Amino acid sequence: MYKPNPIDTSNVELPNEIAELTEYIAKNVHENWALNRINEGWTLGEKRDDKKKTTPCLVPYDELPEFEREYDRVTAMNTLKLIIKLGYKIEKQ
């Protein structure tokens, strides 16, 4: 049975200037997700229905419920922490 084993980034603290990227990345994660869903034939619907390919989340990021935006933020933050944990530096030019 599959047992997920992500790299532990709990000791990584994001500098403020990098933490600000979280919202931009979260929005972009949603935009990519939405584009993929639309390309797969999904449409906006009141509730998620895998057979009909409908979901209430095919809306702009700012219109998502807070818990959905938070899911994307966590993904973004974990990605940024992993980049730093692996020894990379993120610098704004």
Rosetta constraint file for C-alpha pairs under 8 A:
AtomPair CA 7 CA 82 HARMONIC 7.42 0.50
AtomPair CA 9 CA 78 HARMONIC 7.48 0.50
AtomPair CA 9 CA 81 HARMONIC 6.02 0.50
AtomPair CA 9 CA 82 HARMONIC 6.26 0.50
AtomPair CA 9 CA 85 HARMONIC 6.53 0.50
AtomPair CA 12 CA 81 HARMONIC 5.97 0.50
AtomPair CA 12 CA 84 HARMONIC 7.47 0.50
AtomPair CA 12 CA 85 HARMONIC 6.70 0.50
AtomPair CA 13 CA 81 HARMONIC 7.42 0.50
AtomPair CA 14 CA 18 HARMONIC 6.14 0.50
AtomPair CA 14 CA 19 HARMONIC 5.63 0.50
AtomPair CA 14 CA 80 HARMONIC 7.84 0.50
AtomPair CA 14 CA 81 HARMONIC 6.81 0.50
AtomPair CA 15 CA 19 HARMONIC 6.08 0.50
AtomPair CA 16 CA 20 HARMONIC 6.33 0.50
AtomPair CA 17 CA 21 HARMONIC 7.40 0.50
AtomPair CA 18 CA 22 HARMONIC 7.48 0.50
AtomPair CA 18 CA 80 HARMONIC 7.96 0.50
AtomPair CA 18 CA 90 HARMONIC 7.40 0.50
AtomPair CA 19 CA 77 HARMONIC 7.50 0.50
AtomPair CA 20 CA 24 HARMONIC 7.68 0.50
AtomPair CA 21 CA 25 HARMONIC 6.11 0.50
AtomPair CA 22 CA 26 HARMONIC 5.95 0.50
AtomPair CA 22 CA 73 HARMONIC 6.01 0.50
AtomPair CA 22 CA 76 HARMONIC 5.46 0.50
AtomPair CA 22 CA 77 HARMONIC 5.73 0.50
AtomPair CA 22 CA 80 HARMONIC 7.85 0.50
AtomPair CA 23 CA 27 HARMONIC 6.12 0.50
AtomPair CA 23 CA 73 HARMONIC 6.29 0.50
AtomPair CA 23 CA 76 HARMONIC 7.72 0.50
AtomPair CA 24 CA 28 HARMONIC 6.26 0.50
AtomPair CA 25 CA 29 HARMONIC 6.02 0.50
AtomPair CA 25 CA 73 HARMONIC 7.58 0.50
AtomPair CA 25 CA 76 HARMONIC 5.63 0.50
AtomPair CA 26 CA 30 HARMONIC 6.38 0.50
AtomPair CA 26 CA 69 HARMONIC 7.24 0.50
AtomPair CA 26 CA 72 HARMONIC 4.71 0.50
AtomPair CA 26 CA 73 HARMONIC 4.88 0.50
AtomPair CA 26 CA 74 HARMONIC 7.98 0.50
AtomPair CA 26 CA 75 HARMONIC 7.16 0.50
AtomPair CA 26 CA 76 HARMONIC 5.43 0.50
AtomPair CA 27 CA 31 HARMONIC 6.22 0.50
AtomPair CA 27 CA 61 HARMONIC 5.85 0.50
AtomPair CA 27 CA 69 HARMONIC 7.94 0.50
AtomPair CA 27 CA 72 HARMONIC 7.32 0.50
AtomPair CA 28 CA 32 HARMONIC 6.12 0.50
AtomPair CA 29 CA 33 HARMONIC 6.11 0.50
AtomPair CA 29 CA 72 HARMONIC 6.57 0.50
AtomPair CA 29 CA 76 HARMONIC 7.76 0.50
AtomPair CA 30 CA 34 HARMONIC 5.97 0.50
AtomPair CA 30 CA 61 HARMONIC 6.46 0.50
AtomPair CA 30 CA 72 HARMONIC 6.85 0.50
AtomPair CA 31 CA 35 HARMONIC 6.10 0.50
AtomPair CA 31 CA 60 HARMONIC 7.74 0.50
AtomPair CA 31 CA 61 HARMONIC 7.40 0.50
AtomPair CA 32 CA 36 HARMONIC 6.15 0.50
AtomPair CA 33 CA 37 HARMONIC 6.21 0.50
AtomPair CA 34 CA 38 HARMONIC 6.12 0.50
AtomPair CA 34 CA 57 HARMONIC 7.90 0.50
AtomPair CA 34 CA 58 HARMONIC 5.91 0.50
AtomPair CA 35 CA 39 HARMONIC 6.12 0.50
AtomPair CA 36 CA 40 HARMONIC 6.20 0.50
AtomPair CA 37 CA 41 HARMONIC 6.45 0.50
AtomPair CA 37 CA 42 HARMONIC 5.26 0.50
AtomPair CA 37 CA 43 HARMONIC 7.88 0.50
AtomPair CA 38 CA 42 HARMONIC 4.93 0.50
AtomPair CA 38 CA 43 HARMONIC 6.48 0.50
AtomPair CA 41 CA 53 HARMONIC 6.84 0.50
AtomPair CA 42 CA 52 HARMONIC 7.83 0.50
AtomPair CA 42 CA 53 HARMONIC 4.57 0.50
AtomPair CA 42 CA 54 HARMONIC 5.46 0.50
AtomPair CA 42 CA 55 HARMONIC 7.31 0.50
AtomPair CA 43 CA 53 HARMONIC 6.38 0.50
AtomPair CA 43 CA 54 HARMONIC 4.91 0.50
AtomPair CA 43 CA 55 HARMONIC 6.52 0.50
AtomPair CA 43 CA 58 HARMONIC 6.92 0.50
AtomPair CA 44 CA 54 HARMONIC 5.41 0.50
AtomPair CA 44 CA 55 HARMONIC 5.22 0.50
AtomPair CA 44 CA 56 HARMONIC 5.46 0.50
AtomPair CA 44 CA 57 HARMONIC 7.08 0.50
AtomPair CA 44 CA 58 HARMONIC 5.35 0.50
AtomPair CA 44 CA 59 HARMONIC 7.64 0.50
AtomPair CA 45 CA 54 HARMONIC 4.79 0.50
AtomPair CA 45 CA 55 HARMONIC 4.89 0.50
AtomPair CA 45 CA 56 HARMONIC 5.02 0.50
AtomPair CA 46 CA 54 HARMONIC 7.67 0.50
AtomPair CA 46 CA 55 HARMONIC 6.66 0.50
AtomPair CA 46 CA 56 HARMONIC 5.31 0.50
AtomPair CA 47 CA 54 HARMONIC 6.79 0.50
AtomPair CA 47 CA 55 HARMONIC 5.42 0.50
AtomPair CA 47 CA 56 HARMONIC 5.51 0.50
AtomPair CA 48 CA 53 HARMONIC 7.37 0.50
AtomPair CA 48 CA 54 HARMONIC 5.30 0.50
AtomPair CA 48 CA 55 HARMONIC 4.11 0.50
AtomPair CA 48 CA 56 HARMONIC 6.39 0.50
AtomPair CA 49 CA 53 HARMONIC 5.56 0.50
AtomPair CA 49 CA 54 HARMONIC 5.16 0.50
AtomPair CA 49 CA 55 HARMONIC 6.51 0.50
AtomPair CA 50 CA 54 HARMONIC 6.67 0.50
AtomPair CA 57 CA 64 HARMONIC 6.46 0.50
AtomPair CA 59 CA 63 HARMONIC 6.16 0.50
AtomPair CA 59 CA 64 HARMONIC 6.65 0.50
AtomPair CA 60 CA 64 HARMONIC 6.84 0.50
AtomPair CA 61 CA 69 HARMONIC 7.05 0.50
AtomPair CA 64 CA 68 HARMONIC 6.11 0.50
AtomPair CA 64 CA 69 HARMONIC 6.30 0.50
AtomPair CA 65 CA 69 HARMONIC 6.59 0.50
AtomPair CA 66 CA 70 HARMONIC 6.06 0.50
AtomPair CA 67 CA 71 HARMONIC 6.32 0.50
AtomPair CA 68 CA 72 HARMONIC 6.66 0.50
AtomPair CA 69 CA 73 HARMONIC 6.21 0.50
AtomPair CA 70 CA 74 HARMONIC 6.13 0.50
AtomPair CA 71 CA 75 HARMONIC 6.45 0.50
AtomPair CA 72 CA 76 HARMONIC 6.22 0.50
AtomPair CA 73 CA 77 HARMONIC 6.01 0.50
AtomPair CA 74 CA 78 HARMONIC 5.99 0.50
AtomPair CA 75 CA 79 HARMONIC 6.20 0.50
AtomPair CA 76 CA 80 HARMONIC 6.28 0.50
AtomPair CA 77 CA 81 HARMONIC 6.12 0.50
AtomPair CA 78 CA 82 HARMONIC 6.09 0.50
AtomPair CA 79 CA 83 HARMONIC 6.29 0.50
AtomPair CA 80 CA 84 HARMONIC 6.46 0.50
AtomPair CA 81 CA 85 HARMONIC 6.00 0.50
AtomPair CA 82 CA 86 HARMONIC 6.09 0.50
AtomPair CA 83 CA 87 HARMONIC 6.75 0.50
AtomPair CA 83 CA 88 HARMONIC 5.60 0.50
AtomPair CA 83 CA 89 HARMONIC 7.54 0.50
AtomPair CA 84 CA 88 HARMONIC 5.13 0.50
AtomPair CA 84 CA 89 HARMONIC 6.22 0.50
AtomPair CA 84 CA 90 HARMONIC 7.80 0.50
